[in-house]
């Protein structure tokens, strides 16, 4: 009968892991880690033939995870916004290859690509060929430069 409570911990832990996996990580990996602490606690209780020690181990591991580890796991799981495609061009320098005037888009070379370019809203005068510009925004396939 000693191992009954150890098995309860192991089965409860396995169920928590399965729920997290089956529902696609809805709890942010918390159920997997808490379930793992239950499984470890049940295993320790079985190895030592003392379910009380298993419960204590599971409880201590849960408190450590919730108190300290949860913040670290969440920080590692968060995705950072990395600008891609045209959004990655904002802030880059380019060279005007075709004159850009108000209401008359031109072209600008940024990196190794030539883009359609228009004046940024705060730019009032035309920009001539060969002038270095900065990309301030992207509207569709047109770079806004100043």
VEXMAR-421477 format. One record per atom (N, C-alpha, C): residue number from 0; atom name; x, y, z. Coordinates in steps of 0.02 Angstrom, whole numbers. Example, Ala and Ser with C-alpha at 12.3 -4.5 7.8 and 13.67 -1.06 7.14 Angstrom:
<atoms>
<atom n="0" atom="N" xx="660" yy="-284" zz="390"/>
<atom n="0" atom="CA" xx="615" yy="-225" zz="390"/>
<atom n="0" atom="C" xx="660" yy="-165" zz="390"/>
<atom n="1" atom="N" xx="642" yy="-112" zz="354"/>
<atom n="1" atom="CA" xx="684" yy="-53" zz="357"/>
<atom n="1" atom="C" xx="645" yy="2" zz="394"/>
</atoms>
This chain:
<atoms>
<atom n="0" atom="N" xx="41" yy="-60" zz="0"/>
<atom n="0" atom="CA" xx="0" yy="0" zz="0"/>
<atom n="0" atom="C" xx="43" yy="63" zz="0"/>
<atom n="1" atom="N" xx="107" yy="56" zz="20"/>
<atom n="1" atom="CA" xx="151" yy="114" zz="21"/>
<atom n="1" atom="C" xx="157" yy="146" zz="-48"/>
<atom n="2" atom="N" xx="161" yy="105" zz="-100"/>
<atom n="2" atom="CA" xx="174" yy="132" zz="-166"/>
<atom n="2" atom="C" xx="110" yy="161" zz="-198"/>
<atom n="3" atom="N" xx="52" yy="153" zz="-169"/>
<atom n="3" atom="CA" xx="-10" yy="179" zz="-197"/>
<atom n="3" atom="C" xx="-5" yy="254" zz="-208"/>
<atom n="4" atom="N" xx="17" yy="292" zz="-157"/>
<atom n="4" atom="CA" xx="21" yy="365" zz="-163"/>
<atom n="4" atom="C" xx="76" yy="387" zz="-210"/>
<atom n="5" atom="N" xx="129" yy="346" zz="-215"/>
<atom n="5" atom="CA" xx="181" yy="361" zz="-264"/>
<atom n="5" atom="C" xx="153" yy="355" zz="-335"/>
<atom n="6" atom="N" xx="113" yy="303" zz="-346"/>
<atom n="6" atom="CA" xx="82" yy="294" zz="-411"/>
<atom n="6" atom="C" xx="32" yy="349" zz="-426"/>
<atom n="7" atom="N" xx="-3" yy="373" zz="-375"/>
<atom n="7" atom="CA" xx="-49" yy="429" zz="-384"/>
<atom n="7" atom="C" xx="-11" yy="490" zz="-409"/>
<atom n="8" atom="N" xx="47" yy="504" zz="-379"/>
<atom n="8" atom="CA" xx="88" yy="560" zz="-401"/>
<atom n="8" atom="C" xx="112" yy="550" zz="-473"/>
<atom n="9" atom="N" xx="136" yy="490" zz="-489"/>
<atom n="9" atom="CA" xx="162" yy="476" zz="-556"/>
<atom n="9" atom="C" xx="106" yy="482" zz="-608"/>
<atom n="10" atom="N" xx="49" yy="454" zz="-595"/>
<atom n="10" atom="CA" xx="-7" yy="456" zz="-643"/>
<atom n="10" atom="C" xx="-33" yy="528" zz="-650"/>
<atom n="11" atom="N" xx="-39" yy="563" zz="-594"/>
<atom n="11" atom="CA" xx="-62" yy="633" zz="-598"/>
<atom n="11" atom="C" xx="-13" yy="675" zz="-638"/>
<atom n="12" atom="N" xx="51" yy="664" zz="-628"/>
<atom n="12" atom="CA" xx="102" yy="700" zz="-666"/>
<atom n="12" atom="C" xx="98" yy="684" zz="-740"/>
<atom n="13" atom="N" xx="90" yy="620" zz="-756"/>
<atom n="13" atom="CA" xx="85" yy="600" zz="-826"/>
<atom n="13" atom="C" xx="23" yy="631" zz="-858"/>
<atom n="14" atom="N" xx="-32" yy="633" zz="-822"/>
<atom n="14" atom="CA" xx="-93" yy="664" zz="-849"/>
<atom n="14" atom="C" xx="-83" yy="738" zz="-862"/>
<atom n="15" atom="N" xx="-49" yy="773" zz="-817"/>
<atom n="15" atom="CA" xx="-35" yy="844" zz="-828"/>
<atom n="15" atom="C" xx="7" yy="855" zz="-891"/>
<atom n="16" atom="N" xx="57" yy="813" zz="-900"/>
<atom n="16" atom="CA" xx="100" yy="818" zz="-959"/>
<atom n="16" atom="C" xx="58" yy="805" zz="-1022"/>
<atom n="17" atom="N" xx="17" yy="753" zz="-1020"/>
<atom n="17" atom="CA" xx="-25" yy="736" zz="-1078"/>
<atom n="17" atom="C" xx="-75" yy="791" zz="-1095"/>
<atom n="18" atom="N" xx="-105" yy="821" zz="-1044"/>
<atom n="18" atom="CA" xx="-153" yy="875" zz="-1056"/>
<atom n="18" atom="C" xx="-118" yy="933" zz="-1091"/>
<atom n="19" atom="N" xx="-58" yy="950" zz="-1066"/>
<atom n="19" atom="CA" xx="-21" yy="1006" zz="-1097"/>
<atom n="19" atom="C" xx="-4" yy="991" zz="-1170"/>
<atom n="20" atom="N" xx="20" yy="931" zz="-1182"/>
<atom n="20" atom="CA" xx="38" yy="912" zz="-1250"/>
<atom n="20" atom="C" xx="-23" yy="907" zz="-1295"/>
<atom n="21" atom="N" xx="-77" yy="877" zz="-1270"/>
<atom n="21" atom="CA" xx="-137" yy="868" zz="-1311"/>
<atom n="21" atom="C" xx="-170" yy="935" zz="-1329"/>
<atom n="22" atom="N" xx="-165" yy="984" zz="-1285"/>
<atom n="22" atom="CA" xx="-197" yy="1048" zz="-1298"/>
<atom n="22" atom="C" xx="-149" yy="1099" zz="-1328"/>
<atom n="23" atom="N" xx="-92" yy="1077" zz="-1349"/>
<atom n="23" atom="CA" xx="-46" yy="1121" zz="-1386"/>
<atom n="23" atom="C" xx="-10" yy="1172" zz="-1344"/>
<atom n="24" atom="N" xx="5" yy="1158" zz="-1283"/>
<atom n="24" atom="CA" xx="43" yy="1204" zz="-1242"/>
<atom n="24" atom="C" xx="4" yy="1265" zz="-1219"/>
<atom n="25" atom="N" xx="-60" yy="1256" zz="-1205"/>
<atom n="25" atom="CA" xx="-102" yy="1313" zz="-1186"/>
<atom n="25" atom="C" xx="-80" yy="1345" zz="-1121"/>
<atom n="26" atom="N" xx="-47" yy="1308" zz="-1077"/>
<atom n="26" atom="CA" xx="-27" yy="1335" zz="-1012"/>
<atom n="26" atom="C" xx="44" yy="1360" zz="-1013"/>
<atom n="27" atom="N" xx="74" yy="1365" zz="-1072"/>
<atom n="27" atom="CA" xx="141" yy="1392" zz="-1076"/>
<atom n="27" atom="C" xx="194" yy="1348" zz="-1046"/>
<atom n="28" atom="N" xx="186" yy="1283" zz="-1052"/>
<atom n="28" atom="CA" xx="235" yy="1234" zz="-1029"/>
<atom n="28" atom="C" xx="233" yy="1221" zz="-954"/>
<atom n="29" atom="N" xx="189" yy="1256" zz="-917"/>
<atom n="29" atom="CA" xx="185" yy="1248" zz="-845"/>
<atom n="29" atom="C" xx="164" yy="1178" zz="-825"/>
<atom n="30" atom="N" xx="113" yy="1151" zz="-859"/>
<atom n="30" atom="CA" xx="88" yy="1085" zz="-839"/>
<atom n="30" atom="C" xx="140" yy="1030" zz="-851"/>
<atom n="31" atom="N" xx="181" yy="1038" zz="-902"/>
<atom n="31" atom="CA" xx="233" yy="989" zz="-915"/>
<atom n="31" atom="C" xx="283" yy="989" zz="-857"/>
<atom n="32" atom="N" xx="304" yy="1047" zz="-836"/>
<atom n="32" atom="CA" xx="354" yy="1051" zz="-782"/>
<atom n="32" atom="C" xx="324" yy="1031" zz="-714"/>
<atom n="33" atom="N" xx="264" yy="1051" zz="-700"/>
<atom n="33" atom="CA" xx="233" yy="1031" zz="-637"/>
<atom n="33" atom="C" xx="219" yy="956" zz="-637"/>
<atom n="34" atom="N" xx="195" yy="930" zz="-694"/>
<atom n="34" atom="CA" xx="185" yy="858" zz="-700"/>
<atom n="34" atom="C" xx="250" yy="821" zz="-692"/>
<atom n="35" atom="N" xx="304" yy="848" zz="-718"/>
<atom n="35" atom="CA" xx="370" yy="816" zz="-710"/>
<atom n="35" atom="C" xx="392" yy="814" zz="-637"/>
<atom n="36" atom="N" xx="376" yy="867" zz="-600"/>
<atom n="36" atom="CA" xx="394" yy="866" zz="-528"/>
<atom n="36" atom="C" xx="354" yy="813" zz="-491"/>
<atom n="37" atom="N" xx="292" yy="803" zz="-511"/>
<atom n="37" atom="CA" xx="251" yy="749" zz="-481"/>
<atom n="37" atom="C" xx="282" yy="681" zz="-496"/>
<atom n="38" atom="N" xx="302" yy="671" zz="-558"/>
<atom n="38" atom="CA" xx="331" yy="607" zz="-578"/>
<atom n="38" atom="C" xx="396" yy="595" zz="-540"/>
<atom n="39" atom="N" xx="437" yy="646" zz="-534"/>
<atom n="39" atom="CA" xx="500" yy="638" zz="-497"/>
<atom n="39" atom="C" xx="485" yy="623" zz="-423"/>
<atom n="40" atom="N" xx="438" yy="660" zz="-395"/>
<atom n="40" atom="CA" xx="420" yy="647" zz="-325"/>
<atom n="40" atom="C" xx="395" yy="576" zz="-315"/>
<atom n="41" atom="N" xx="352" yy="552" zz="-360"/>
<atom n="41" atom="CA" xx="328" yy="483" zz="-354"/>
<atom n="41" atom="C" xx="384" yy="433" zz="-361"/>
<atom n="42" atom="N" xx="432" yy="446" zz="-407"/>
<atom n="42" atom="CA" xx="489" yy="402" zz="-415"/>
<atom n="42" atom="C" xx="533" yy="400" zz="-354"/>
<atom n="43" atom="N" xx="545" yy="458" zz="-324"/>
<atom n="43" atom="CA" xx="586" yy="460" zz="-263"/>
<atom n="43" atom="C" xx="550" yy="424" zz="-206"/>
<atom n="44" atom="N" xx="485" yy="434" zz="-200"/>
<atom n="44" atom="CA" xx="447" yy="399" zz="-148"/>
<atom n="44" atom="C" xx="449" yy="323" zz="-157"/>
<atom n="45" atom="N" xx="446" yy="300" zz="-219"/>
<atom n="45" atom="CA" xx="451" yy="228" zz="-232"/>
<atom n="45" atom="C" xx="520" yy="202" zz="-215"/>
<atom n="46" atom="N" xx="572" yy="238" zz="-235"/>
<atom n="46" atom="CA" xx="641" yy="216" zz="-224"/>
<atom n="46" atom="C" xx="656" yy="212" zz="-149"/>
<atom n="47" atom="N" xx="628" yy="258" zz="-111"/>
<atom n="47" atom="CA" xx="641" yy="259" zz="-38"/>
<atom n="47" atom="C" xx="588" yy="223" zz="2"/>
<atom n="48" atom="N" xx="537" yy="196" zz="-32"/>
<atom n="48" atom="CA" xx="481" yy="161" zz="1"/>
<atom n="48" atom="C" xx="448" yy="205" zz="53"/>
<atom n="49" atom="N" xx="441" yy="270" zz="37"/>
<atom n="49" atom="CA" xx="411" yy="317" zz="83"/>
<atom n="49" atom="C" xx="373" yy="370" zz="42"/>
<atom n="50" atom="N" xx="306" yy="362" zz="36"/>
<atom n="50" atom="CA" xx="268" yy="409" zz="-3"/>
<atom n="50" atom="C" xx="269" yy="480" zz="24"/>
<atom n="51" atom="N" xx="279" yy="488" zz="89"/>
<atom n="51" atom="CA" xx="282" yy="556" zz="118"/>
<atom n="51" atom="C" xx="341" yy="594" zz="90"/>
<atom n="52" atom="N" xx="398" yy="561" zz="83"/>
<atom n="52" atom="CA" xx="457" yy="593" zz="54"/>
<atom n="52" atom="C" xx="443" yy="612" zz="-19"/>
<atom n="53" atom="N" xx="407" yy="568" zz="-54"/>
<atom n="53" atom="CA" xx="389" yy="583" zz="-124"/>
<atom n="53" atom="C" xx="347" yy="646" zz="-129"/>
<atom n="54" atom="N" xx="298" yy="653" zz="-84"/>
<atom n="54" atom="CA" xx="256" yy="713" zz="-84"/>
<atom n="54" atom="C" xx="297" yy="775" zz="-67"/>
<atom n="55" atom="N" xx="343" yy="769" zz="-20"/>
<atom n="55" atom="CA" xx="385" yy="826" zz="-1"/>
<atom n="55" atom="C" xx="429" yy="846" zz="-59"/>
<atom n="56" atom="N" xx="460" yy="797" zz="-93"/>
<atom n="56" atom="CA" xx="503" yy="812" zz="-150"/>
<atom n="56" atom="C" xx="462" yy="847" zz="-205"/>
<atom n="57" atom="N" xx="403" yy="820" zz="-221"/>
<atom n="57" atom="CA" xx="360" yy="850" zz="-272"/>
<atom n="57" atom="C" xx="341" yy="921" zz="-253"/>
<atom n="58" atom="N" xx="324" yy="932" zz="-190"/>
<atom n="58" atom="CA" xx="303" yy="998" zz="-167"/>
<atom n="58" atom="C" xx="361" yy="1048" zz="-171"/>
<atom n="59" atom="N" xx="420" yy="1027" zz="-149"/>
<atom n="59" atom="CA" xx="478" yy="1071" zz="-150"/>
<atom n="59" atom="C" xx="496" yy="1089" zz="-222"/>
<atom n="60" atom="N" xx="497" yy="1040" zz="-267"/>
<atom n="60" atom="CA" xx="512" yy="1053" zz="-337"/>
<atom n="60" atom="C" xx="461" yy="1100" zz="-368"/>
<atom n="61" atom="N" xx="397" yy="1091" zz="-352"/>
<atom n="61" atom="CA" xx="344" yy="1136" zz="-378"/>
<atom n="61" atom="C" xx="355" yy="1208" zz="-353"/>
<atom n="62" atom="N" xx="370" yy="1215" zz="-290"/>
<atom n="62" atom="CA" xx="381" yy="1282" zz="-262"/>
<atom n="62" atom="C" xx="442" yy="1315" zz="-294"/>
<atom n="63" atom="N" xx="495" yy="1276" zz="-304"/>
<atom n="63" atom="CA" xx="555" yy="1304" zz="-336"/>
<atom n="63" atom="C" xx="538" yy="1325" zz="-408"/>
<atom n="64" atom="N" xx="502" yy="1282" zz="-444"/>
<atom n="64" atom="CA" xx="484" yy="1300" zz="-513"/>
<atom n="64" atom="C" xx="440" yy="1362" zz="-515"/>
<atom n="65" atom="N" xx="387" yy="1363" zz="-475"/>
<atom n="65" atom="CA" xx="341" yy="1420" zz="-477"/>
<atom n="65" atom="C" xx="374" yy="1484" zz="-452"/>
<atom n="66" atom="N" xx="418" yy="1477" zz="-401"/>
<atom n="66" atom="CA" xx="450" yy="1536" zz="-373"/>
<atom n="66" atom="C" xx="506" yy="1564" zz="-416"/>
<atom n="67" atom="N" xx="544" yy="1522" zz="-448"/>
<atom n="67" atom="CA" xx="603" yy="1546" zz="-485"/>
<atom n="67" atom="C" xx="604" yy="1524" zz="-558"/>
<atom n="68" atom="N" xx="593" yy="1461" zz="-569"/>
<atom n="68" atom="CA" xx="602" yy="1433" zz="-636"/>
<atom n="68" atom="C" xx="550" yy="1456" zz="-686"/>
<atom n="69" atom="N" xx="490" yy="1471" zz="-664"/>
<atom n="69" atom="CA" xx="437" yy="1490" zz="-710"/>
<atom n="69" atom="C" xx="455" yy="1553" zz="-748"/>
<atom n="70" atom="N" xx="484" yy="1602" zz="-714"/>
<atom n="70" atom="CA" xx="503" yy="1665" zz="-746"/>
<atom n="70" atom="C" xx="556" yy="1652" zz="-799"/>
<atom n="71" atom="N" xx="604" yy="1609" zz="-784"/>
<atom n="71" atom="CA" xx="657" yy="1593" zz="-833"/>
<atom n="71" atom="C" xx="629" yy="1557" zz="-893"/>
<atom n="72" atom="N" xx="585" yy="1508" zz="-882"/>
<atom n="72" atom="CA" xx="556" yy="1470" zz="-937"/>
<atom n="72" atom="C" xx="515" yy="1516" zz="-982"/>
<atom n="73" atom="N" xx="474" yy="1559" zz="-952"/>
<atom n="73" atom="CA" xx="432" yy="1605" zz="-991"/>
<atom n="73" atom="C" xx="475" yy="1653" zz="-1031"/>
<atom n="74" atom="N" xx="530" yy="1677" zz="-1002"/>
<atom n="74" atom="CA" xx="573" yy="1724" zz="-1038"/>
<atom n="74" atom="C" xx="604" yy="1690" zz="-1099"/>
<atom n="75" atom="N" xx="623" yy="1627" zz="-1093"/>
<atom n="75" atom="CA" xx="653" yy="1591" zz="-1149"/>
<atom n="75" atom="C" xx="602" yy="1573" zz="-1203"/>
<atom n="76" atom="N" xx="539" yy="1566" zz="-1183"/>
<atom n="76" atom="CA" xx="488" yy="1545" zz="-1231"/>
<atom n="76" atom="C" xx="459" yy="1604" zz="-1269"/>
<atom n="77" atom="N" xx="468" yy="1666" zz="-1246"/>
<atom n="77" atom="CA" xx="440" yy="1723" zz="-1281"/>
<atom n="77" atom="C" xx="478" yy="1736" zz="-1346"/>
<atom n="78" atom="N" xx="441" yy="1753" zz="-1397"/>
<atom n="78" atom="CA" xx="471" yy="1768" zz="-1461"/>
<atom n="78" atom="C" xx="485" yy="1843" zz="-1465"/>
<atom n="79" atom="N" xx="540" yy="1860" zz="-1496"/>
<atom n="79" atom="CA" xx="557" yy="1930" zz="-1506"/>
<atom n="79" atom="C" xx="535" yy="1949" zz="-1577"/>
<atom n="80" atom="N" xx="513" yy="2011" zz="-1584"/>
<atom n="80" atom="CA" xx="494" yy="2035" zz="-1650"/>
<atom n="80" atom="C" xx="557" yy="2051" zz="-1689"/>
<atom n="81" atom="N" xx="567" yy="2016" zz="-1743"/>
<atom n="81" atom="CA" xx="623" yy="2029" zz="-1788"/>
<atom n="81" atom="C" xx="594" yy="2052" zz="-1854"/>
<atom n="82" atom="N" xx="608" yy="2115" zz="-1872"/>
<atom n="82" atom="CA" xx="580" yy="2140" zz="-1935"/>
<atom n="82" atom="C" xx="607" yy="2099" zz="-1994"/>
<atom n="83" atom="N" xx="561" yy="2083" zz="-2040"/>
<atom n="83" atom="CA" xx="580" yy="2045" zz="-2099"/>
<atom n="83" atom="C" xx="554" yy="2080" zz="-2161"/>
<atom n="84" atom="N" xx="576" yy="2055" zz="-2218"/>
<atom n="84" atom="CA" xx="555" yy="2082" zz="-2282"/>
<atom n="84" atom="C" xx="565" yy="2157" zz="-2285"/>
<atom n="85" atom="N" xx="516" yy="2193" zz="-2309"/>
<atom n="85" atom="CA" xx="523" yy="2265" zz="-2318"/>
<atom n="85" atom="C" xx="529" yy="2301" zz="-2251"/>
<atom n="86" atom="N" xx="498" yy="2276" zz="-2198"/>
<atom n="86" atom="CA" xx="502" yy="2309" zz="-2133"/>
<atom n="86" atom="C" xx="574" yy="2312" zz="-2107"/>
<atom n="87" atom="N" xx="616" yy="2265" zz="-2129"/>
<atom n="87" atom="CA" xx="686" yy="2265" zz="-2108"/>
<atom n="87" atom="C" xx="725" yy="2323" zz="-2139"/>
<atom n="88" atom="N" xx="697" yy="2356" zz="-2188"/>
<atom n="88" atom="CA" xx="731" yy="2412" zz="-2221"/>
<atom n="88" atom="C" xx="726" yy="2478" zz="-2183"/>
<atom n="89" atom="N" xx="677" yy="2483" zz="-2139"/>
<atom n="89" atom="CA" xx="666" yy="2546" zz="-2103"/>
<atom n="89" atom="C" xx="728" yy="2563" zz="-2062"/>
<atom n="90" atom="N" xx="752" yy="2624" zz="-2072"/>
<atom n="90" atom="CA" xx="811" yy="2648" zz="-2038"/>
<atom n="90" atom="C" xx="875" yy="2639" zz="-2078"/>
<atom n="91" atom="N" xx="873" yy="2601" zz="-2133"/>
<atom n="91" atom="CA" xx="933" yy="2591" zz="-2173"/>
<atom n="91" atom="C" xx="945" yy="2651" zz="-2220"/>
<atom n="92" atom="N" xx="1008" yy="2659" zz="-2240"/>
<atom n="92" atom="CA" xx="1027" yy="2711" zz="-2287"/>
<atom n="92" atom="C" xx="1023" yy="2683" zz="-2358"/>
<atom n="93" atom="N" xx="1010" yy="2727" zz="-2405"/>
<atom n="93" atom="CA" xx="1008" yy="2709" zz="-2475"/>
<atom n="93" atom="C" xx="1030" yy="2768" zz="-2518"/>
<atom n="94" atom="N" xx="1039" yy="2754" zz="-2583"/>
<atom n="94" atom="CA" xx="1060" yy="2806" zz="-2630"/>
<atom n="94" atom="C" xx="1004" yy="2814" zz="-2682"/>
<atom n="95" atom="N" xx="985" yy="2876" zz="-2695"/>
<atom n="95" atom="CA" xx="933" yy="2891" zz="-2745"/>
<atom n="95" atom="C" xx="962" yy="2876" zz="-2814"/>
<atom n="96" atom="N" xx="927" yy="2835" zz="-2853"/>
<atom n="96" atom="CA" xx="948" yy="2819" zz="-2921"/>
<atom n="96" atom="C" xx="904" yy="2853" zz="-2973"/>
<atom n="97" atom="N" xx="845" yy="2874" zz="-2952"/>
<atom n="97" atom="CA" xx="800" yy="2912" zz="-2996"/>
<atom n="97" atom="C" xx="768" yy="2966" zz="-2952"/>
<atom n="98" atom="N" xx="769" yy="3028" zz="-2975"/>
<atom n="98" atom="CA" xx="745" yy="3086" zz="-2937"/>
<atom n="98" atom="C" xx="677" yy="3072" zz="-2903"/>
<atom n="99" atom="N" xx="672" yy="3094" zz="-2841"/>
<atom n="99" atom="CA" xx="610" yy="3086" zz="-2803"/>
<atom n="99" atom="C" xx="583" yy="3156" zz="-2789"/>
<atom n="100" atom="N" xx="521" yy="3169" zz="-2809"/>
<atom n="100" atom="CA" xx="491" yy="3235" zz="-2798"/>
<atom n="100" atom="C" xx="423" yy="3225" zz="-2766"/>
<atom n="101" atom="N" xx="394" yy="3280" zz="-2738"/>
<atom n="101" atom="CA" xx="327" yy="3274" zz="-2711"/>
<atom n="101" atom="C" xx="278" yy="3251" zz="-2766"/>
<atom n="102" atom="N" xx="240" yy="3202" zz="-2752"/>
<atom n="102" atom="CA" xx="190" yy="3174" zz="-2798"/>
<atom n="102" atom="C" xx="221" yy="3142" zz="-2860"/>
<atom n="103" atom="N" xx="287" yy="3129" zz="-2858"/>
<atom n="103" atom="CA" xx="322" yy="3096" zz="-2915"/>
<atom n="103" atom="C" xx="373" yy="3048" zz="-2887"/>
<atom n="104" atom="N" xx="352" yy="2986" zz="-2875"/>
<atom n="104" atom="CA" xx="399" yy="2938" zz="-2846"/>
<atom n="104" atom="C" xx="459" yy="2926" zz="-2892"/>
<atom n="105" atom="N" xx="513" yy="2908" zz="-2860"/>
<atom n="105" atom="CA" xx="574" yy="2891" zz="-2897"/>
<atom n="105" atom="C" xx="598" yy="2823" zz="-2875"/>
<atom n="106" atom="N" xx="664" yy="2814" zz="-2876"/>
<atom n="106" atom="CA" xx="692" yy="2750" zz="-2856"/>
<atom n="106" atom="C" xx="751" yy="2761" zz="-2810"/>
<atom n="107" atom="N" xx="761" yy="2713" zz="-2766"/>
<atom n="107" atom="CA" xx="817" yy="2716" zz="-2719"/>
<atom n="107" atom="C" xx="848" yy="2646" zz="-2715"/>
<atom n="108" atom="N" xx="914" yy="2644" zz="-2708"/>
<atom n="108" atom="CA" xx="949" yy="2580" zz="-2701"/>
<atom n="108" atom="C" xx="967" yy="2571" zz="-2628"/>
<atom n="109" atom="N" xx="939" yy="2517" zz="-2597"/>
<atom n="109" atom="CA" xx="953" yy="2501" zz="-2528"/>
<atom n="109" atom="C" xx="982" yy="2430" zz="-2528"/>
<atom n="110" atom="N" xx="1040" yy="2424" zz="-2496"/>
<atom n="110" atom="CA" xx="1078" yy="2361" zz="-2500"/>
<atom n="110" atom="C" xx="1091" yy="2347" zz="-2574"/>
<atom n="111" atom="N" xx="1070" yy="2290" zz="-2599"/>
<atom n="111" atom="CA" xx="1081" yy="2275" zz="-2669"/>
<atom n="111" atom="C" xx="1017" yy="2274" zz="-2709"/>
<atom n="112" atom="N" xx="966" yy="2309" zz="-2684"/>
<atom n="112" atom="CA" xx="901" yy="2308" zz="-2718"/>
<atom n="112" atom="C" xx="878" yy="2379" zz="-2734"/>
<atom n="113" atom="N" xx="844" yy="2385" zz="-2790"/>
<atom n="113" atom="CA" xx="816" yy="2449" zz="-2810"/>
<atom n="113" atom="C" xx="741" yy="2448" zz="-2793"/>
<atom n="114" atom="N" xx="719" yy="2500" zz="-2758"/>
<atom n="114" atom="CA" xx="650" yy="2504" zz="-2735"/>
<atom n="114" atom="C" xx="618" yy="2568" zz="-2762"/>
<atom n="115" atom="N" xx="552" yy="2565" zz="-2771"/>
<atom n="115" atom="CA" xx="513" yy="2625" zz="-2784"/>
<atom n="115" atom="C" xx="514" yy="2666" zz="-2720"/>
<atom n="116" atom="N" xx="522" yy="2731" zz="-2727"/>
<atom n="116" atom="CA" xx="527" yy="2773" zz="-2667"/>
<atom n="116" atom="C" xx="488" yy="2837" zz="-2675"/>
<atom n="117" atom="N" xx="458" yy="2858" zz="-2620"/>
<atom n="117" atom="CA" xx="423" yy="2922" zz="-2617"/>
<atom n="117" atom="C" xx="450" yy="2963" zz="-2559"/>
<atom n="118" atom="N" xx="434" yy="3026" zz="-2558"/>
<atom n="118" atom="CA" xx="457" yy="3070" zz="-2504"/>
<atom n="118" atom="C" xx="419" yy="3055" zz="-2440"/>
<atom n="119" atom="N" xx="453" yy="3055" zz="-2385"/>
<atom n="119" atom="CA" xx="421" yy="3049" zz="-2320"/>
<atom n="119" atom="C" xx="377" yy="3110" zz="-2309"/>
<atom n="120" atom="N" xx="327" yy="3104" zz="-2267"/>
<atom n="120" atom="CA" xx="279" yy="3159" zz="-2257"/>
<atom n="120" atom="C" xx="313" yy="3222" zz="-2232"/>
<atom n="121" atom="N" xx="369" yy="3218" zz="-2197"/>
<atom n="121" atom="CA" xx="402" yy="3278" zz="-2172"/>
<atom n="121" atom="C" xx="455" yy="3305" zz="-2219"/>
<atom n="122" atom="N" xx="464" yy="3274" zz="-2278"/>
<atom n="122" atom="CA" xx="512" yy="3299" zz="-2328"/>
<atom n="122" atom="C" xx="474" yy="3343" zz="-2378"/>
<atom n="123" atom="N" xx="498" yy="3403" zz="-2390"/>
<atom n="123" atom="CA" xx="461" yy="3451" zz="-2432"/>
<atom n="123" atom="C" xx="489" yy="3458" zz="-2502"/>
<atom n="124" atom="N" xx="554" yy="3451" zz="-2509"/>
<atom n="124" atom="CA" xx="584" yy="3464" zz="-2575"/>
<atom n="124" atom="C" xx="607" yy="3399" zz="-2608"/>
<atom n="125" atom="N" xx="618" yy="3404" zz="-2673"/>
<atom n="125" atom="CA" xx="640" yy="3346" zz="-2712"/>
<atom n="125" atom="C" xx="709" yy="3323" zz="-2691"/>
<atom n="126" atom="N" xx="723" yy="3260" zz="-2703"/>
<atom n="126" atom="CA" xx="789" yy="3232" zz="-2687"/>
<atom n="126" atom="C" xx="819" yy="3208" zz="-2753"/>
<atom n="127" atom="N" xx="879" yy="3231" zz="-2767"/>
<atom n="127" atom="CA" xx="912" yy="3218" zz="-2831"/>
<atom n="127" atom="C" xx="951" yy="3153" zz="-2829"/>
<atom n="128" atom="N" xx="968" yy="3128" zz="-2889"/>
<atom n="128" atom="CA" xx="1009" yy="3068" zz="-2897"/>
<atom n="128" atom="C" xx="1074" yy="3073" zz="-2858"/>
<atom n="129" atom="N" xx="1095" yy="3017" zz="-2830"/>
<atom n="129" atom="CA" xx="1158" yy="3014" zz="-2794"/>
<atom n="129" atom="C" xx="1154" yy="3036" zz="-2722"/>
<atom n="130" atom="N" xx="1098" yy="3061" zz="-2700"/>
<atom n="130" atom="CA" xx="1091" yy="3085" zz="-2631"/>
<atom n="130" atom="C" xx="1078" yy="3026" zz="-2585"/>
<atom n="131" atom="N" xx="1111" yy="3027" zz="-2527"/>
<atom n="131" atom="CA" xx="1099" yy="2975" zz="-2477"/>
<atom n="131" atom="C" xx="1035" yy="2991" zz="-2439"/>
<atom n="132" atom="N" xx="992" yy="2940" zz="-2432"/>
<atom n="132" atom="CA" xx="928" yy="2949" zz="-2397"/>
<atom n="132" atom="C" xx="921" yy="2895" zz="-2344"/>
<atom n="133" atom="N" xx="873" yy="2905" zz="-2299"/>
<atom n="133" atom="CA" xx="857" yy="2856" zz="-2247"/>
<atom n="133" atom="C" xx="785" yy="2834" zz="-2257"/>
<atom n="134" atom="N" xx="774" yy="2769" zz="-2253"/>
<atom n="134" atom="CA" xx="707" yy="2741" zz="-2259"/>
<atom n="134" atom="C" xx="670" yy="2753" zz="-2193"/>
<atom n="135" atom="N" xx="612" yy="2786" zz="-2197"/>
<atom n="135" atom="CA" xx="574" yy="2802" zz="-2136"/>
<atom n="135" atom="C" xx="512" yy="2758" zz="-2128"/>
<atom n="136" atom="N" xx="487" yy="2731" zz="-2184"/>
<atom n="136" atom="CA" xx="427" yy="2690" zz="-2181"/>
<atom n="136" atom="C" xx="421" yy="2650" zz="-2245"/>
<atom n="137" atom="N" xx="375" yy="2601" zz="-2244"/>
<atom n="137" atom="CA" xx="361" yy="2561" zz="-2303"/>
<atom n="137" atom="C" xx="285" yy="2562" zz="-2312"/>
<atom n="138" atom="N" xx="262" yy="2582" zz="-2371"/>
<atom n="138" atom="CA" xx="191" yy="2582" zz="-2387"/>
<atom n="138" atom="C" xx="182" yy="2539" zz="-2449"/>
<atom n="139" atom="N" xx="158" yy="2480" zz="-2439"/>
<atom n="139" atom="CA" xx="151" yy="2433" zz="-2495"/>
<atom n="139" atom="C" xx="221" yy="2413" zz="-2519"/>
<atom n="140" atom="N" xx="236" yy="2430" zz="-2583"/>
<atom n="140" atom="CA" xx="303" yy="2416" zz="-2609"/>
<atom n="140" atom="C" xx="343" yy="2480" zz="-2619"/>
<atom n="141" atom="N" xx="320" yy="2534" zz="-2589"/>
<atom n="141" atom="CA" xx="354" yy="2598" zz="-2595"/>
<atom n="141" atom="C" xx="387" yy="2617" zz="-2528"/>
<atom n="142" atom="N" xx="452" yy="2632" zz="-2533"/>
<atom n="142" atom="CA" xx="488" yy="2654" zz="-2473"/>
<atom n="142" atom="C" xx="477" yy="2729" zz="-2466"/>
<atom n="143" atom="N" xx="465" yy="2752" zz="-2406"/>
<atom n="143" atom="CA" xx="461" yy="2823" zz="-2391"/>
<atom n="143" atom="C" xx="529" yy="2843" zz="-2364"/>
<atom n="144" atom="N" xx="559" yy="2893" zz="-2396"/>
<atom n="144" atom="CA" xx="628" yy="2913" zz="-2378"/>
<atom n="144" atom="C" xx="632" yy="2986" zz="-2362"/>
<atom n="145" atom="N" xx="686" yy="3004" zz="-2327"/>
<atom n="145" atom="CA" xx="700" yy="3074" zz="-2311"/>
<atom n="145" atom="C" xx="775" yy="3082" zz="-2316"/>
</atoms>
